[in-house]
Amino acid sequence: MNASEDSLAPEVRSILDAARERPGGDEPVAVTARSFPDAVAATEAAGRIPVVAEVKPTSPTTAGERTDDPVELAREMVAGGATALSVLTEPDHFGGSVESLRRIREAVDVPVLRKDFVVNESQLDAVESDLVLLIARFLGDDLSDLVTAAKERGFQPLVEVHDRDELGRALDAGADIIGVNNRDLATLAVDLETFESVAPHVPDDVTLLAESGVTSAEDARRMRAAGADALLIGTAIMDGDVRANTDRFSNATAKTELSE
Ligand SMILES: O=P(O)(O)OC[C@@H](O)[C@@H](O)c1c[nH]c2ccccc12
């Protein structure tokens, strides 16, 4: 355990403990990735907000579990205009599986992010995906090696940060896709100011995501105004009609133009 882990919420501690036990793949995967920056550019060219819609059957902060077929949910999100999908593969706390991800990636043609707590190199080989999440807070000195290992396999690593210090580590590790998580993994509290405070320090050539806590069109516009290239939205899309919800967030920009 390193110092920054002492303060974690008990739920996060237990997620991390489980992640450290999970087996990886037998041999390195070789991924032909669908370009995420290109998908973001195409959505922007069409005048919409790039939304990464997240298939998250449940979570430590969500009441209940959604039992619909994940592939159906994924198709609906794409029909609603999702630029990319995020798929939880964490089984114990988020109801995910590598099998769901495999099936979803086969069923859609947008880039797919593997959302899990990858803590070692062989876990990268559990399943192919276009993007893979690496959480700076949990990787300490291994971050740089994992970014390199992910790129070698053809993945586009998305490095998740929560403050300027982690941003510096992500950049030093060679990350070119970075997500600022508005949720503090120590307390699980969400604050959109987190993104606003970190974003100004991110170089322009980085593809920048705002993660967590976007619940309304107004939040979406607020994150865009603060410099988000794309928004990663889970709970607010999973709650109800996922196609209509995805469409509402990706078209949130149009309303601003009309009303301002
Ligand atoms: O449901 P929300 O608040 O829209 O958040 C989505 C996503 O950012 C969140 O699920 C998340 C961000 N980082 C993570 C790391 C692991 C698991 C999940 C996450």
The ligand as an ORCA input file, in Angstrom:
! r2SCAN-3c Opt
* xyz 0 1
  O     -21.789      7.567    -13.563
  P     -21.047      8.840    -13.796
  O     -21.043      9.769    -12.618
  O     -21.516      9.532    -15.060
  O     -19.512      8.454    -14.014
  C     -19.066      7.723    -15.142
  C     -17.576      7.352    -14.993
  O     -16.821      8.517    -14.991
  C     -17.344      6.561    -13.702
  O     -18.067      5.376    -13.825
  C     -15.876      6.251    -13.451
  C     -14.851      7.120    -13.545
  N     -13.680      6.511    -13.268
  C     -13.917      5.233    -12.976
  C     -13.044      4.196    -12.682
  C     -13.564      2.962    -12.504
  C     -14.919      2.718    -12.552
  C     -15.815      3.749    -12.863
  C     -15.309      5.003    -13.077
*
